[in-house]
Amino acid sequence: MFLAGNIERSILHLDLDTFFVSVERLKNSRLIGKPVIIGGMSDRGVVSSCSYEARKYGVHSAQPMVTAVRLCPDGIDGSL
């Protein structure tokens, strides 16, 4: 796509849904291959990131943590 003045514009799309999980796994390799859920643990906390292993249970970003823990009781809070 070209704009006025022949300046080329690019669009970059990054899938960062598992970014925080990747960071925690770099810090703690024991989390590799396990269902990891990262988010707030208050009454109104939500999932900010989850591993693909946790997604198999139906967990996803922006989901209430209460729901995520119910769907994946063996999920590990990677932010600990």
N, C-alpha and C positions, 0 to 999 in steps of 0.2 A: 504494500500500500504506500502511495506517495502523497505527501502533503505539499502545500504551496512552497516553492523554493527548492523542490527536489530533495527534501529531507525525508529519508526513509524512516518509517515508524514500525517498531516491532512490538509484539505482544508476547509476554512471558507468563506462562501458567505454571505454578508450582503446587504440587499436592503436598501440603504440610500436615495432613491429618495425623500422621504418626511421628511427626517431628519430635515432640517432647518424649515420646516413648524411646525413640532412637537415642536421644541424649541420655536418658536414664540408663539405657542398656550399655552405653559406652562407659558410664560410671560404675555399673554393677552388671557384670556379664552373667550372673546367675538368673537374670530376668529374661535372657534369650530363650525363645520358644515357649514362654509362659504367657497367660492372659494378663496383660498389664492395663490398668485403667488409671488415668491421671485426671484429677479434677478436684473441686472443692468438696470438703466433707461436711459442710454445715447443712442445715435443714434445706437450704435453697441451692446447694452446690450442684454444678453441672460437670459433665465430662468435657474436658478440654482436648484430650487425646486418648486414643486407645490402640492397642496392638491388633494385628489381624487375627491373632488367636482369640482375643476378646470379642471381636466382631462376629465370629462364628456363633456366639451365644446371643447375638442381636444387639450388642452394645454399639453405640455410635456417638460421635461428637454432638455436643449441645443437649444431650439427654440428661435428665435429672439423675444424680448419682444414686439416689434411692432406687430408681428403676434399674440402673446398671448393676448394682450390687445384687438385686433380686434376680436378674437374668443370669449373672455370672458370679455366683457366691464364692468361687475359688479365685476370682480375679485379685490381682496384687496391686495395691496402691503404690505405683512406681515413684511417687514423690516423697516417700518416707526415707 
